[in-house]
C-alpha cells in the first residue's frame, strides 16, 4: 500500500509500505477513503515529538470502509463506513468508564509526554504519533489497522459525504470539548488564540452555544478574514498588535476581560527571543506566549481552556497572576468518543458545517506537497484533505 512516511524534520514522502494485517481478535482493517493533515501533525513534521522514527506513518484524522474484521469484533462489520477517533481507547478501564477516553490506561505501550511520571500510567495510544503514544501506524495511508474496534470506529450514514463527517475523528470534538471546557453559554465573551482548524471550529461551536462576542487572534489575515465573515469574530492580527490582551480588555464591558480564553495554538506559538533560544537549547519545551496572553485577557474568575498541545517546561508561566485572578484551567487530549453521537446529529441537522474550513483536496500521493502548503500557509490554506485513489487532475483548491 501507499502511505505517508517520516524521514526527518520537514522530510516526508509517500512510499510503498506493507499492507497491515489483523494482530488481535478485536482489530479491523480499514480502507481509507479520506484523511486529513492536522496542526498536530506539524509538530511531528518539524521533528518536535520524541520517539518519532524514520518510516513512521503519520495521520490521526481518517475514515473509510471496514474490509476485514477480527473474530471478536461485534460492533462493526465488513462494508461499514466509519470514522475513527484519533484516541485509541479500550472502553472498559477505569477512565473509559468515566468517559475520559484520552486517559485510557490499557492501550499505550509508550511513556507519554509527562516528565514527572512517577508510577502513573501513560495516556491513551494515538494513531500516527510515534512511540510516546504507542507506535501505532497512522491513517495517511491506503489501509490502516484499527485496534479496539468494539470501542473506536463510529458508523456514519451514507447520505453525508466524507468531508462533512471526517473531522469527527479529531478537530471537531477537540473544538467542542474546548468550548465546553470554557463553559461558553448565551451571552459569553470569548477570546480564541489561533485561527487554524481547531480555532475556526471552536468559533463555530462557540457561536452555536450562544457566544455574544468572539475575539480571534492570529497572524494570517486570510484566516482572520474567513473567521470574521463566517463566524462574526473580532479579528486581531498579532503581527500588527503585539499585545492583543490589552486591546481585548479595553473592548470588554468594565474593562474586565473575556469570560473565557481558548488557546488553540499550543507549544509552537511564536514567542520571545528568549523562548526561541531556550527551545533551541532544549532547556524549554514550549513557548508560553499564548498562555501569558490568556491569563491577561481573561476576567477574574474566568476560564482558560487549552486544546493546543504543550510539552515540557514553559518559560515565564505567570502562575501568580492566575492565582490572583482566580482563574480555572481546563485542558488535555480530547475524549472523542464521548461527543460523537451529539456532534453527528448537529452535522446532520445542518447546525455545524465543519467542511466549510476545507480549502484543498489532494491525492494521497501528493501528501508531501500538502504538508508544505499547510505548514507555510500557501494558497490561503486552511485545511487539507488527502484522498487515496484521487487522480491529480481532480485535485481541488
C-alpha positions as CSV (number, residue, x, y, z in Angstrom):
1,X,0.0,0.0,0.0
2,X,1.0,3.7,-0.3
3,X,1.5,5.7,2.9
4,X,2.9,9.0,4.0
5,X,6.1,8.3,6.0
6,X,8.6,10.4,8.0
7,X,12.3,10.7,7.1
8,X,13.5,13.5,9.4
9,X,12.4,17.1,10.1
10,X,10.5,18.6,7.2
11,X,11.1,15.4,5.2
12,X,8.1,13.2,4.4
13,X,7.3,11.1,1.3
14,X,4.6,8.7,0.1
15,X,6.2,5.3,0.0
16,X,5.2,1.7,-0.7
17,X,4.7,0.0,2.7
18,X,3.5,-3.5,3.8
19,X,-0.3,-3.9,4.0
20,X,-1.5,-4.0,7.6
21,X,-2.9,-7.2,9.0
22,X,-5.0,-8.2,11.9
23,X,-2.9,-8.5,15.1
24,X,-5.7,-9.0,17.7
25,X,-9.1,-10.5,17.6
26,X,-10.7,-7.1,18.1
27,X,-8.8,-5.4,15.3
28,X,-10.3,-4.3,12.0
29,X,-8.6,-3.3,8.7
30,X,-9.9,-0.1,7.2
31,X,-9.7,1.0,3.6
32,X,-9.1,4.7,4.0
33,X,-11.4,7.0,1.9
34,X,-10.4,10.3,3.3
35,X,-7.7,11.5,5.7
36,X,-6.5,15.0,6.7
37,X,-3.4,16.9,7.7
38,X,-3.8,18.2,11.3
39,X,-1.9,21.0,13.0
40,X,-0.7,18.4,15.5
41,X,0.9,16.5,12.6
42,X,3.1,19.6,12.0
43,X,4.7,19.0,15.4
44,X,5.8,15.6,14.1
45,X,6.8,17.1,10.7
46,X,9.0,19.6,12.5
47,X,10.8,16.9,14.4
48,X,9.5,18.2,17.8
49,X,8.0,14.9,19.1
50,X,10.5,12.4,20.7
51,X,10.0,8.8,19.7
52,X,9.2,9.6,16.0
53,X,11.3,7.4,13.8
54,X,12.2,7.1,10.1
55,X,9.4,5.3,8.3
56,X,6.7,6.1,10.8
57,X,3.3,6.5,9.1
58,X,1.6,9.8,10.2
59,X,-2.1,10.7,10.3
60,X,-4.8,10.6,13.0
61,X,-7.8,12.1,11.2
62,X,-9.2,9.4,8.9
63,X,-12.2,7.4,7.9
64,X,-13.2,4.7,5.5
65,X,-14.7,1.3,4.9
66,X,-14.2,-1.8,7.0
67,X,-12.6,-4.5,4.8
68,X,-11.7,-7.1,7.4
69,X,-12.7,-7.7,11.0
70,X,-11.3,-9.9,13.8
71,X,-13.2,-12.8,15.3
72,X,-14.2,-10.8,18.4
73,X,-15.4,-7.6,16.6
74,X,-19.1,-7.2,17.3
75,X,-19.9,-3.6,16.8
76,X,-18.9,-3.1,13.1
77,X,-18.9,-5.4,10.1
78,X,-17.2,-5.7,6.8
79,X,-18.6,-3.0,4.5
80,X,-19.5,-0.5,7.3
81,X,-18.5,3.1,6.7
82,X,-16.8,4.5,9.8
83,X,-14.9,7.5,11.3
84,X,-12.0,6.6,13.6
85,X,-11.3,8.6,16.7
86,X,-7.7,9.6,17.0
87,X,-7.6,8.4,20.6
88,X,-7.4,4.6,20.9
89,X,-9.5,3.6,24.0
90,X,-10.4,0.1,25.3
91,X,-13.8,1.2,26.5
92,X,-13.6,-0.7,29.8
93,X,-10.9,0.6,32.0
94,X,-11.3,3.0,35.0
95,X,-11.0,6.1,32.8
96,X,-13.1,4.8,29.9
97,X,-15.9,4.0,32.3
98,X,-15.7,7.7,33.3
99,X,-15.9,8.6,29.5
100,X,-12.4,10.1,29.9
101,X,-11.2,8.1,26.9
102,X,-7.9,10.0,26.2
103,X,-6.7,8.8,29.6
104,X,-7.4,5.1,28.8
105,X,-4.8,3.1,30.8
106,X,-4.6,0.0,28.7
107,X,-3.7,0.9,25.1
108,X,-0.4,2.8,25.2
109,X,2.8,0.8,25.4
110,X,4.8,4.1,25.3
111,X,5.5,6.5,28.1
112,X,3.5,9.6,27.1
113,X,4.9,13.1,27.2
114,X,4.8,13.8,31.0
115,X,8.2,14.4,32.5
116,X,7.2,13.8,36.2
117,X,5.5,10.4,35.6
118,X,6.4,8.6,38.9
119,X,4.4,5.3,38.6
120,X,1.3,6.8,36.9
121,X,0.0,5.1,33.8
122,X,0.6,6.8,30.4
123,X,-2.3,8.3,28.5
124,X,-4.2,6.5,25.7
125,X,-2.4,5.5,22.5
126,X,-2.9,7.8,19.5
127,X,-2.8,6.9,15.8
128,X,0.3,8.0,13.9
129,X,2.0,9.8,16.8
130,X,5.2,8.0,17.5
131,X,6.4,5.7,20.2
132,X,5.5,8.0,23.1
133,X,1.9,7.2,22.2
134,X,2.0,3.6,21.4
135,X,3.8,3.5,18.0
136,X,0.5,2.7,16.1
137,X,0.8,3.5,12.4
138,X,-1.4,6.3,11.3
139,X,-4.1,6.8,8.7
140,X,-2.4,8.8,6.0
141,X,-2.3,5.6,4.0
142,X,-4.5,3.4,1.8
143,X,-5.1,0.9,4.6
144,X,-4.8,1.0,8.4
145,X,-5.1,-1.4,11.2
146,X,-7.6,-0.2,13.9
147,X,-7.2,-1.7,17.3
148,X,-10.1,-1.8,19.9
149,X,-12.7,-1.9,17.1
150,X,-15.6,-2.6,19.5
151,X,-15.0,0.9,21.0
152,X,-13.5,3.2,18.4
153,X,-15.0,3.0,15.0
154,X,-18.1,5.2,14.7
155,X,-20.6,4.4,12.0
156,X,-21.7,7.4,9.8
157,X,-24.7,7.5,7.4
158,X,-24.3,7.2,3.7
159,X,-26.1,10.4,2.8
160,X,-23.3,12.6,4.5
161,X,-20.2,12.9,2.3
162,X,-16.8,12.2,3.7
163,X,-15.8,15.9,4.2
164,X,-18.8,16.5,6.4
165,X,-18.0,13.8,8.9
166,X,-14.2,13.3,8.6
167,X,-13.5,15.8,11.3
168,X,-15.4,13.8,13.8
169,X,-12.1,12.0,14.1
170,X,-10.4,14.8,15.9
171,X,-10.7,18.6,15.3
172,X,-14.5,18.9,15.7
173,X,-14.6,17.0,19.0
174,X,-11.5,18.9,20.1
175,X,-13.1,22.2,19.4
176,X,-16.3,21.1,21.0
177,X,-14.5,20.0,24.2
178,X,-12.5,23.2,24.2
179,X,-15.7,25.3,24.1
180,X,-17.5,23.1,26.7
181,X,-14.4,23.4,29.0
182,X,-14.7,27.1,28.5
183,X,-18.3,26.9,29.7
184,X,-19.5,29.1,26.9
185,X,-23.2,29.9,27.1
186,X,-25.7,32.5,25.9
187,X,-24.0,36.0,26.1
188,X,-20.5,34.8,26.8
189,X,-17.5,36.8,25.6
190,X,-14.6,34.6,24.4
191,X,-11.1,35.1,23.0
192,X,-9.7,32.3,20.7
193,X,-5.9,32.4,20.1
194,X,-5.2,30.6,16.8
195,X,-7.3,30.7,13.6
196,X,-6.2,27.3,12.4
197,X,-8.7,24.4,12.0
198,X,-9.3,23.9,15.7
199,X,-9.6,27.6,16.4
200,X,-12.0,28.1,13.5
201,X,-14.2,25.2,14.6
202,X,-14.0,26.5,18.2
203,X,-15.5,29.7,16.9
204,X,-18.3,27.7,15.1
205,X,-19.1,25.8,18.3
206,X,-19.0,28.9,20.5
207,X,-21.5,30.7,18.2
208,X,-23.7,27.6,18.4
209,X,-23.6,27.7,22.2
210,X,-24.6,31.4,22.2
211,X,-21.4,33.4,22.5
212,X,-22.1,37.1,22.1
213,X,-18.6,38.3,21.3
214,X,-15.6,36.3,20.0
215,X,-12.2,37.8,19.6
216,X,-9.8,35.8,17.4
217,X,-6.1,36.3,17.4
218,X,-3.8,35.1,14.6
219,X,-1.2,36.5,12.2
220,X,-2.7,35.2,9.0
221,X,-5.1,37.9,7.6
222,X,-6.8,35.5,5.2
223,X,-7.7,33.1,8.1
224,X,-8.9,36.0,10.2
225,X,-11.0,37.3,7.3
226,X,-12.7,34.0,6.9
227,X,-13.5,33.8,10.6
228,X,-14.8,37.3,10.6
229,X,-17.1,36.7,7.6
230,X,-18.3,33.2,8.6
231,X,-18.4,33.4,12.4
232,X,-18.6,37.1,13.1
233,X,-15.4,37.2,15.2
234,X,-13.5,40.4,16.0
235,X,-10.1,39.8,14.3
236,X,-6.8,40.7,15.8
237,X,-3.5,40.2,13.9
238,X,-0.8,39.9,16.5
239,X,1.9,41.0,13.9
240,X,0.1,44.3,13.9
241,X,-0.9,44.4,17.5
242,X,1.7,42.8,19.8
243,X,-0.5,42.9,22.9
244,X,-3.9,41.6,21.9
245,X,-4.8,41.0,25.6
246,X,-4.6,44.7,26.3
247,X,-6.9,45.5,23.3
248,X,-9.4,42.9,24.4
249,X,-9.6,44.3,27.9
250,X,-10.2,47.8,26.5
251,X,-13.0,46.4,24.4
252,X,-15.0,44.4,27.0
253,X,-17.5,45.9,29.4
254,X,-15.9,47.3,32.6
255,X,-12.5,46.6,31.1
256,X,-12.8,43.2,32.8
257,X,-11.6,40.9,30.0
258,X,-13.4,38.0,28.5
259,X,-15.2,35.2,30.3
260,X,-13.0,32.6,28.7
261,X,-9.9,32.2,26.6
262,X,-9.3,29.2,24.3
263,X,-5.7,28.5,23.4
264,X,-5.8,26.7,20.1
265,X,-2.1,27.3,19.3
266,X,-0.1,25.3,21.8
267,X,3.6,24.8,22.3
268,X,4.9,26.1,18.9
269,X,3.5,29.6,19.4
270,X,5.6,32.4,18.2
271,X,7.3,33.5,21.4
272,X,10.0,35.9,22.6
273,X,13.7,35.8,21.5
274,X,14.5,34.3,25.0
275,X,11.9,31.5,24.4
276,X,13.3,30.8,21.0
277,X,16.8,30.4,22.4
278,X,15.7,28.2,25.3
279,X,13.7,26.0,23.0
280,X,16.7,25.6,20.6
281,X,18.9,24.7,23.5
282,X,16.3,22.1,24.7
283,X,16.1,24.0,28.1
284,X,12.4,24.7,27.5
285,X,9.8,22.6,25.8
286,X,7.1,25.1,24.9
287,X,6.5,28.8,24.3
288,X,4.5,30.5,27.0
289,X,3.4,33.5,24.9
290,X,-0.2,32.5,24.4
291,X,-0.7,31.3,27.9
292,X,0.6,34.7,29.2
293,X,-1.8,36.4,26.9
294,X,-4.7,34.1,28.0
295,X,-4.0,34.8,31.7
296,X,-4.0,38.5,31.0
297,X,-7.1,38.6,28.7
298,X,-9.5,36.5,30.8
299,X,-11.6,38.2,33.5
300,X,-11.3,37.4,37.2
301,X,-12.9,34.1,37.9
302,X,-12.7,33.2,34.2
303,X,-11.6,30.0,32.4
304,X,-8.6,29.3,30.2
305,X,-9.3,26.3,28.0
306,X,-6.3,24.7,26.3
307,X,-6.9,22.3,23.4
308,X,-3.4,23.2,22.0
309,X,-0.6,20.7,22.6
310,X,2.0,21.5,25.2
311,X,5.1,19.6,26.4
312,X,7.9,20.1,28.9
313,X,8.8,23.3,30.7
314,X,7.4,26.7,30.0
315,X,9.3,29.9,30.5
316,X,7.5,32.8,32.2
317,X,4.3,31.0,33.1
318,X,2.7,33.7,35.3
319,X,1.1,31.4,37.9
320,X,0.9,34.2,40.4
321,X,-1.3,36.2,38.1
322,X,-3.6,33.2,37.5
323,X,-3.9,32.8,41.3
324,X,-4.6,36.5,41.9
325,X,-7.4,36.4,39.3
326,X,-8.9,33.1,40.5
327,X,-8.6,31.5,37.0
328,X,-9.7,27.9,36.2
329,X,-7.6,26.0,33.7
330,X,-9.1,23.1,31.7
331,X,-7.0,21.2,29.2
332,X,-5.9,17.9,27.7
333,X,-6.4,15.5,24.9
334,X,-9.9,15.1,23.7
335,X,-12.3,12.4,24.9
336,X,-13.5,12.0,21.3
337,X,-15.8,9.0,21.8
338,X,-18.0,10.9,24.3
339,X,-19.1,13.6,21.8
340,X,-19.6,11.7,18.6
341,X,-23.4,11.0,18.7
342,X,-24.3,14.6,19.6
343,X,-21.9,16.1,17.0
344,X,-23.1,13.8,14.2
345,X,-26.7,14.9,15.0
346,X,-25.7,18.6,14.8
347,X,-24.0,17.9,11.4
348,X,-27.0,16.0,10.1
349,X,-29.3,18.9,11.1
350,X,-27.0,21.5,9.5
351,X,-26.2,23.2,12.8
352,X,-22.5,22.5,12.3
353,X,-20.8,22.5,8.9
354,X,-17.2,21.6,9.5
355,X,-16.4,21.0,5.8
356,X,-16.5,24.8,5.3
357,X,-13.0,25.2,6.6
358,X,-11.5,22.8,3.9
359,X,-9.6,24.6,1.1
360,X,-7.6,21.7,-0.5
361,X,-8.4,18.2,-1.7
362,X,-5.3,16.3,-2.8
363,X,-4.4,12.8,-3.8
364,X,-2.7,10.8,-1.1
365,X,0.4,10.7,-3.5
366,X,0.7,14.5,-3.1
367,X,0.7,14.4,0.7
368,X,4.2,15.9,1.0
369,X,3.1,18.9,-1.0
370,X,0.0,19.1,1.2
371,X,2.3,19.3,4.3
372,X,4.3,22.1,2.7
373,X,1.2,24.1,1.7
374,X,-0.4,23.7,5.1
375,X,2.8,24.5,7.1
376,X,3.7,27.6,5.0
377,X,0.1,28.8,4.7
378,X,0.4,28.8,1.0
379,X,-2.6,29.3,-1.4
380,X,-4.6,30.6,1.6
381,X,-4.7,27.1,3.0
382,X,-7.0,26.4,6.0
383,X,-7.3,22.6,5.8
384,X,-6.1,19.8,3.5
385,X,-7.9,16.5,2.9
386,X,-6.0,13.7,1.3
387,X,-7.9,11.2,-0.8
388,X,-6.4,7.8,-1.7
389,X,-7.1,7.0,-5.3
390,X,-7.9,10.5,-6.4
391,X,-6.5,11.5,-9.7
392,X,-4.2,14.5,-9.7
393,X,-6.2,16.4,-12.3
394,X,-9.2,16.2,-10.0
395,X,-7.4,17.8,-7.1
396,X,-9.3,20.9,-5.9
397,X,-8.4,24.1,-4.2
